[in-house]
């Protein structure tokens, strides 16, 4: 399975990411190993979704990073 996830950062912003191993990836964010989120800790996993293929997960992640995807995210997940 491949996962798309949303993290609520200490700045109040939302980080969108994807990973084939969510149980490993979230602690990496929490420990500051991810450059994009290390200065915005503490952070909290606010939502995730599983996909059968990497392609589907990446397509949905990319959609959530667009303007309309952010509006969808804010209405339904955040």
MIDO-113035 format. One record per residue: residue number from 1; x negated, y negated, z of N, C-alpha, C, CB in turn. Coordinates in steps of 0.05 Angstrom, whole numbers, always signed. Last residue first. Glycine has a CB too. Layout:
+-----+--------+---------+--------+---------+----------+--------+--------+---------+--------+---------+----------+--------+
: num : n_east : n_north :   n_up : ca_east : ca_north :  ca_up : c_east : c_north :   c_up : cb_east : cb_north :  cb_up :
+-----+--------+---------+--------+---------+----------+--------+--------+---------+--------+---------+----------+--------+
: NUM :      X :       Y :      Z :       X :        Y :      Z :      X :       Y :      Z :       X :        Y :      Z :
...
+-----+--------+---------+--------+---------+----------+--------+--------+---------+--------+---------+----------+--------+
This chain:
+-----+--------+---------+--------+---------+----------+--------+--------+---------+--------+---------+----------+--------+
: num : n_east : n_north :   n_up : ca_east : ca_north :  ca_up : c_east : c_north :   c_up : cb_east : cb_north :  cb_up :
+-----+--------+---------+--------+---------+----------+--------+--------+---------+--------+---------+----------+--------+
:  78 :   +185 :    -381 :   +135 :    +171 :     -398 :   +155 :   +189 :    -412 :   +174 :    +154 :     -419 :   +141 :
:  77 :   +218 :    -352 :   +100 :    +199 :     -338 :   +117 :   +188 :    -356 :   +140 :    +176 :     -328 :   +101 :
:  76 :   +255 :    -382 :    +69 :    +261 :     -355 :    +77 :   +243 :    -343 :    +98 :    +260 :     -338 :    +53 :
:  75 :   +237 :    -435 :    +61 :    +266 :     -430 :    +65 :   +271 :    -403 :    +77 :    +281 :     -433 :    +39 :
:  74 :   +182 :    -429 :    +52 :    +192 :     -446 :    +75 :   +221 :    -441 :    +81 :    +188 :     -476 :    +68 :
:  73 :   +182 :    -397 :     +6 :    +170 :     -388 :    +31 :   +181 :    -403 :    +55 :    +139 :     -391 :    +30 :
:  72 :   +206 :    -432 :    -31 :    +218 :     -406 :    -25 :   +208 :    -396 :     +2 :    +212 :     -385 :    -47 :
:  71 :   +167 :    -472 :    -31 :    +194 :     -478 :    -23 :   +209 :    -453 :    -15 :    +209 :     -493 :    -46 :
:  70 :   +124 :    -442 :    -50 :    +122 :     -453 :    -23 :   +150 :    -461 :    -13 :    +103 :     -478 :    -23 :
:  69 :   +143 :    -430 :   -101 :    +138 :     -408 :    -83 :   +136 :    -418 :    -54 :    +113 :     -394 :    -90 :
:  68 :   +143 :    -480 :   -124 :    +169 :     -467 :   -120 :   +166 :    -443 :   -101 :    +180 :     -457 :   -147 :
:  67 :    +86 :    -488 :   -123 :    +105 :     -507 :   -110 :   +132 :    -494 :   -105 :    +109 :     -531 :   -128 :
:  66 :    +49 :    -428 :   -108 :     +59 :     -448 :   -126 :    +78 :    -466 :   -111 :     +73 :     -436 :   -151 :
:  65 :    +38 :    -387 :    -74 :     +20 :     -410 :    -73 :    +28 :    -432 :    -92 :      -8 :     -400 :    -80 :
:  64 :    +74 :    -347 :    -85 :     +78 :     -362 :    -60 :    +59 :    -386 :    -58 :     +73 :     -343 :    -36 :
:  63 :    +51 :    -328 :   -133 :     +76 :     -342 :   -134 :    +80 :    -359 :   -108 :     +99 :     -323 :   -137 :
:  62 :     +6 :    -301 :   -112 :      +2 :     -325 :   -129 :    +28 :    -341 :   -132 :      -7 :     -316 :   -157 :
:  61 :    +33 :    -261 :    -84 :     +16 :     -279 :    -70 :    +12 :    -305 :    -86 :     -12 :     -267 :    -63 :
:  60 :    +57 :    -234 :   -127 :     +74 :     -247 :   -107 :    +58 :    -267 :    -91 :     +87 :     -227 :    -89 :
:  59 :    +11 :    -216 :   -154 :     +30 :     -233 :   -168 :    +47 :    -248 :   -148 :     +47 :     -216 :   -187 :
:  58 :    -12 :    -184 :   -115 :     -26 :     -208 :   -123 :     -8 :    -227 :   -138 :     -50 :     -200 :   -142 :
:  57 :    +27 :    -143 :   -111 :     +20 :     -159 :    -88 :     +7 :    -185 :    -96 :      +2 :     -143 :    -69 :
:  56 :    +26 :    -122 :   -163 :     +50 :     -134 :   -153 :    +45 :    -152 :   -129 :     +71 :     -112 :   -145 :
:  55 :    -28 :    -103 :   -164 :     -18 :     -123 :   -183 :     +7 :    -137 :   -173 :     -13 :     -110 :   -210 :
:  54 :    -30 :     -63 :   -126 :     -45 :      -88 :   -121 :    -35 :    -110 :   -139 :     -75 :      -83 :   -126 :
:  53 :    +33 :     -32 :   -111 :     +10 :      -36 :   -127 :     -4 :     -62 :   -121 :     +17 :      -35 :   -157 :
:  52 :    +73 :     -31 :    -72 :     +61 :       -6 :    -80 :    +36 :      -9 :    -96 :     +81 :      +11 :    -96 :
:  51 :    +72 :     -76 :    -17 :     +77 :      -71 :    -45 :    +62 :     -45 :    -52 :     +67 :      -95 :    -63 :
:  50 :    +99 :    -106 :    +43 :     +83 :      -85 :    +30 :    +92 :     -81 :     +1 :     +85 :      -59 :    +46 :
:  49 :    +92 :    -168 :    +77 :    +108 :     -151 :    +60 :    +90 :    -131 :    +46 :    +125 :     -168 :    +39 :
:  48 :    +96 :    -210 :   +135 :     +81 :     -195 :   +115 :   +101 :    -177 :   +100 :     +60 :     -177 :   +129 :
:  47 :    +90 :    -267 :   +178 :    +106 :     -251 :   +160 :    +87 :    -234 :   +143 :    +124 :     -269 :   +142 :
:  46 :    +56 :    -290 :   +216 :     +84 :     -297 :   +217 :   +102 :    -280 :   +199 :     +88 :     -326 :   +210 :
:  45 :     +2 :    -284 :   +256 :     +15 :     -271 :   +234 :    +45 :    -276 :   +236 :      +9 :     -240 :   +233 :
:  44 :    -30 :    -342 :   +277 :     -11 :     -321 :   +284 :     +1 :    -310 :   +258 :     +12 :     -332 :   +302 :
:  43 :    -91 :    -370 :   +306 :     -71 :     -366 :   +284 :    -53 :    -343 :   +291 :     -85 :     -362 :   +257 :
:  42 :   -128 :    -419 :   +341 :    -116 :     -393 :   +338 :    -96 :    -393 :   +316 :    -103 :     -384 :   +365 :
:  41 :   -163 :    -435 :   +280 :    -155 :     -415 :   +300 :   -146 :    -430 :   +326 :    -178 :     -395 :   +307 :
:  40 :   -185 :    -461 :   +238 :    -157 :     -466 :   +245 :   -146 :    -445 :   +264 :    -140 :     -467 :   +219 :
:  39 :   -234 :    -448 :   +218 :    -232 :     -473 :   +233 :   -204 :    -480 :   +242 :    -242 :     -496 :   +216 :
:  38 :   -225 :    -401 :   +189 :    -240 :     -400 :   +214 :   -239 :    -425 :   +231 :    -269 :     -394 :   +207 :
:  37 :   -198 :    -397 :   +141 :    -182 :     -400 :   +165 :   -198 :    -403 :   +191 :    -164 :     -377 :   +168 :
:  36 :   -235 :    -392 :    +99 :    -211 :     -410 :    +96 :   -196 :    -415 :   +121 :    -193 :     -398 :    +75 :
:  35 :   -272 :    -353 :   +116 :    -280 :     -381 :   +113 :   -256 :    -400 :   +112 :    -297 :     -385 :    +87 :
:  34 :   -264 :    -305 :   +163 :    -253 :     -315 :   +137 :   -258 :    -345 :   +136 :    -222 :     -308 :   +135 :
:  33 :   -281 :    -294 :   +213 :    -297 :     -283 :   +191 :   -287 :    -292 :   +164 :    -297 :     -253 :   +192 :
:  32 :   -254 :    -307 :   +260 :    -268 :     -328 :   +245 :   -285 :    -318 :   +222 :    -285 :     -344 :   +264 :
:  31 :   -223 :    -270 :   +286 :    -251 :     -272 :   +295 :   -267 :    -294 :   +280 :    -265 :     -246 :   +292 :
:  30 :   -175 :    -273 :   +257 :    -176 :     -281 :   +286 :   -204 :    -285 :   +296 :    -162 :     -260 :   +302 :
:  29 :   -190 :    -251 :   +208 :    -182 :     -279 :   +210 :   -185 :    -289 :   +238 :    -153 :     -282 :   +200 :
:  28 :   -201 :    -199 :   +226 :    -222 :     -214 :   +213 :   -215 :    -244 :   +214 :    -227 :     -205 :   +184 :
:  27 :   -150 :    -183 :   +244 :    -171 :     -188 :   +264 :   -195 :    -203 :   +251 :    -181 :     -161 :   +275 :
:  26 :   -126 :    -179 :   +191 :    -117 :     -199 :   +211 :   -138 :    -203 :   +232 :     -90 :     -190 :   +223 :
:  25 :   -153 :    -136 :   +165 :    -155 :     -163 :   +156 :   -147 :    -184 :   +177 :    -139 :     -167 :   +131 :
:  24 :   -139 :     -87 :   +188 :    -167 :      -96 :   +189 :   -169 :    -126 :   +183 :    -184 :      -80 :   +169 :
:  23 :    -85 :     -84 :   +178 :     -94 :      -80 :   +206 :   -124 :     -88 :   +209 :     -91 :      -50 :   +214 :
:  22 :    -82 :     -89 :   +122 :     -73 :     -111 :   +139 :    -83 :    -108 :   +168 :     -43 :     -112 :   +140 :
:  21 :   -111 :     -72 :    +70 :    -113 :      -62 :    +97 :   -107 :     -85 :   +117 :    -142 :      -51 :   +103 :
:  20 :   -107 :     -97 :    +22 :     -98 :      -69 :    +22 :    -98 :     -58 :    +51 :    -116 :      -52 :     +4 :
:  19 :    -81 :    -164 :    +23 :    -101 :     -145 :    +30 :    -90 :    -116 :    +28 :    -111 :     -150 :    +59 :
:  18 :    -72 :    -235 :    +16 :     -64 :     -208 :    +10 :    -88 :    -189 :    +17 :     -56 :     -205 :    -20 :
:  17 :    -43 :    -298 :    +41 :     -65 :     -280 :    +33 :    -54 :    -252 :    +26 :     -86 :     -277 :    +55 :
:  16 :    -32 :    -364 :    +60 :     -21 :     -341 :    +45 :    -45 :    -323 :    +36 :      -4 :     -349 :    +21 :
:  15 :    -22 :    -404 :   +116 :     -42 :     -391 :    +98 :    -29 :    -367 :    +86 :     -68 :     -384 :   +114 :
:  14 :     +9 :    -463 :   +134 :     +13 :     -435 :   +129 :     -9 :    -426 :   +110 :     +41 :     -429 :   +119 :
:  13 :     -4 :    -512 :   +187 :      -2 :     -503 :   +159 :     +2 :    -473 :   +158 :     -26 :     -512 :   +143 :
:  12 :    -15 :    -523 :   +239 :     +13 :     -523 :   +231 :    +18 :    -514 :   +202 :     +25 :     -550 :   +235 :
:  11 :    -65 :    -516 :   +256 :     -59 :     -543 :   +245 :    -29 :    -545 :   +237 :     -76 :     -548 :   +220 :
:  10 :    -68 :    -463 :   +269 :     -66 :     -482 :   +291 :    -59 :    -510 :   +281 :     -91 :     -482 :   +307 :
:   9 :    -26 :    -428 :   +221 :     -51 :     -438 :   +231 :    -47 :    -458 :   +253 :     -68 :     -451 :   +208 :
:   8 :     +7 :    -370 :   +208 :     +12 :     -397 :   +218 :    -14 :    -406 :   +231 :     +36 :     -397 :   +238 :
:   7 :     +1 :    -331 :   +150 :     -10 :     -337 :   +177 :     -3 :    -366 :   +184 :     -41 :     -333 :   +177 :
:   6 :    +30 :    -281 :   +113 :     +30 :     -309 :   +119 :    +19 :    -312 :   +147 :     +58 :     -322 :   +116 :
:   5 :    +13 :    -231 :    +62 :     +19 :     -240 :    +90 :    +17 :    -270 :    +92 :      +0 :     -227 :   +109 :
:   4 :    +20 :    -173 :    +26 :     +19 :     -202 :    +24 :    +28 :    -212 :    +52 :     +38 :     -214 :     +1 :
:   3 :    -12 :    -111 :    +17 :      +3 :     -129 :    +33 :     -1 :    -158 :    +25 :      -3 :     -124 :    +62 :
:   2 :     -6 :     -46 :    -11 :     -20 :      -72 :    -12 :     -1 :     -92 :     +2 :     -27 :      -81 :    -41 :
:   1 :    -17 :     +24 :     +0 :      +0 :       +0 :     +0 :    -18 :     -25 :     +0 :     +19 :       +0 :    +24 :
+-----+--------+---------+--------+---------+----------+--------+--------+---------+--------+---------+----------+--------+
